Amino acid sequence: MSNFTPMIQQYLTIKAQYKDAFLFFRLGDFYEMFFDDAIKASKELEITLTSRDGGQERVPMCGVPYHASENYIKQLVSKGYKVAICEQVEDPKEAKGVVKREVVQLITPGTVMEGSMLDERENNFLAAISPLEQETYLLSYNDLTTGETWMMKYENGMEGIIHELFNLSVKEVVIPSTLSDEDKLFLEKRLGITLSVEDQIDLPEEYRYLVKNLENEGYIQGFARLFQYIHRTQKRNLDHLQPVSWINQEQYMQIDMYSRRNLELVETLRKQGKKGSLLWVLDQTVTAMGARLLKKWLERPLLSLDEIESRHKKVQGFLEQMFQREALRDALSNVYDLERLAGRVSYGNVNARDLLQLKKSLGQVPMIMDLLQEFSETELKRLSYTMDPLSDLYALLDESLHEDPPLSIKEGGVMKDGYNQVLDDYRYAMKNGKKWIVELEQKERIATGIKSLKIGFNKVFGYYIEVTKSNIPNLPEGRYERKQTLANAERYITPELKEKESLILEAEEKSMGLEYDLFLELRQKVKEYIPQLQLLAEQISQLDVLQGFAVASERYQYIRPSFTNDRKVNISEGRHPVVEQVIESGEFVGNDTVMDNGTDIFLITGPNMSGKSTYMRQVALIAIMAQIGCFVPCKSAELPIFDQIFTRIGAADDLVAGQSTFMVEMLEAKNALTNATENSLILLDEIGRGTSTYDGMALAQAIIEYIHEHVHAKTLFSTHYHELTDLEQQLSKLKNVHVRAEEYEGRVVFLHKLFDGAADESYGIHVAKLAQLPELLIDRAHTLLHQWEKASLRSTSKETNNREEQLELFEEATTKKSNSGKEHPVVKELKKLNLLDMTPLDAINKLYELQKKLK
Ligand code: ADP
């Protein structure tokens, strides 16, 4: 290393402390990267790789301009990398030798503060995991932009944590270096997120107030790990951090990661976008804070009847007074992101425009409070008493901030006239001086008779008098002092002008400096209000989410559900909140769900595409909507409070874990069967499909029996194993229902309507006939069906062991082996189709194509 130039040596010393980050090394107007960083960054950012003489060798180098760096940093951070910003920390003019440099901030995926890198309607969480005792872990997570921190405990290993991290879209997790390799691998493999190590677990005394809600030292250390990492990476004030909120998981409905994805609560399975999710329909919020809170509510539906009903009451109140609600909505829409503004105030990166936004937001609060007073619903009225408009802060901002300040806080124009006497004096001097100059111009024009004479200003020469070349002969000799010659003009100065100039410039410089100081002082004063601002932000976000529920409920005709405590479900004409929005209006067919005390399981049969999974999902979505405090899509609903929801729906592979479909299916089933209680809701869609028929059917039946005998949860079970419908005779709490499709003028018409009883068995052949498959083939199918029916009758009546024979028969049929024993290509192709990924039209087209091949 000793042969490198001093600067490269400095680089290497700093880089050694930030091995896992790209080191952005400030050199003049650029951030440069060297060595491996340069090679990697040039690829990731698609910028040119060059090299620089490093003393003992040429060193690979690439760089990005300082002013455009945010975009490059964003690219790297969004790919999961960290970026260490290394600045010059002394004036190059005063430096002896190499300019001193230090890392001033480590930007990581979980600690991004820059507005342009964040989605304003989403939280950006950084999490930390701390093992406590055997199999018990603490999880804490923080959004640095809003200052909120949450914490909870998991007692059964990492699985629960993985689900939570996934649900929260956490991009970075802080762990102790001692975390087992197995756990590390688990996190990396399952979630593919950035892992960062932090072993410091003591909390500085001045931040102890953050842990007042935590019970014991172990928990405090768990938070301290997160805190220390933030502190170490951000290297600045963290006064906006809010006390840690402890989450007691027993107080919320549990929905695991699989179910959350299957139910498409916040994003769709296929496109992974918000559009098409429940959030998409319910998000009628008008503030970014409200949008973030809604997502959190969807994350944790409530279990407490009182809390749920308190939300419902407010929604009802909003629904009953539409005019007041609309006025309130208007007022809310003028409230900026108080939470993030408060964060930036403490972080030290607010400008005058931000504070102006704060002022405007506070200006809305008295109106919001008045409007709340106008509601008859007492819970809404009461909210207005709990709000504090922070009038002092408003007044302070109002008297200090200019109405239209520039972006920069260093170039003046930020503070209002009349706020500070000294500033006013400087401004007066400047204004006076400038007025004097305008008058001088006038005076000199008259004195010289040169109408085009003008006084200008530039940064190098200051104020000057300019006379065009053609007018110079008219200028009295010696009147001015020559300063600069241009192509077609001369520029002059006078001692008087220079004197005024220095007065103006001095006043200007002083006023800018003073304004900057005044602004920092103002920011400091605002900082004292951060806790109140955060409380206000919370109140406003809640109002926003609840008014949004009312808007959605009115727009989409949701009704207020009621709750029972005897496990009865009674939904009349329930609808799927998302499907009803994406199909033509009025087309959605409502379906009832009546599961009284004597019914725990619905066994749902019916052809593909008839609406089985839509029906199952809608029951779960209605339950979730009810428990987050929203109204629900149906004519009437009486519901129990579900403690957990489990689903096994669709054929989506677990992309995260890279597991096989069938394995995921079984994992999801296991999850449901081991954790569900009689107060849970289970949805199982076509379980057992991923294996051979008898295998699958046997599993499906065993699962149903197990739920019936041991779990007792309300369960919706759809299946294409028609044989299972016989279970109705043996299992008293199981009921057959089916979704029917009918033939109309030679076409299949899906009624999407649920009926009691089992579906017609030979439905598939029927459809094949409608699709005009060769008659010979249809006849053969009928014959086979009858053979199997007979075979299965024989086996059940005699209970003989002729399963082998059936299997053979079955396999022969299902694989449709041709005489040569080789599988027919059409059958092969059929097997490969993923019907769940096809639209009905695609399916018909495919069928047509296959049929053509057979003809
Ligand atoms: P299955 O699970 O029986 O294969 P789906 O539930 O996936 O069927 O429904 C297939 C399609 O039918 C849906 O995408 C939707 O467009 C339509 N659909 C389902 N249920 C209804 C309904 N109740 N009313 C109107 N259309 C429906």
Boltz pocket constraint, residues with backbone or C-beta under 6 A from the ligand:
constraints:
  - pocket:
      binder: B
      contacts: [[A, 579], [A, 583], [A, 587], [A, 588], [A, 589], [A, 590], [A, 591], [A, 606], [A, 607], [A, 608], [A, 609], [A, 610], [A, 611], [A, 612], [A, 613], [A, 614], [A, 615], [A, 751], [A, 752], [A, 753]]
      max_distance: 6.0
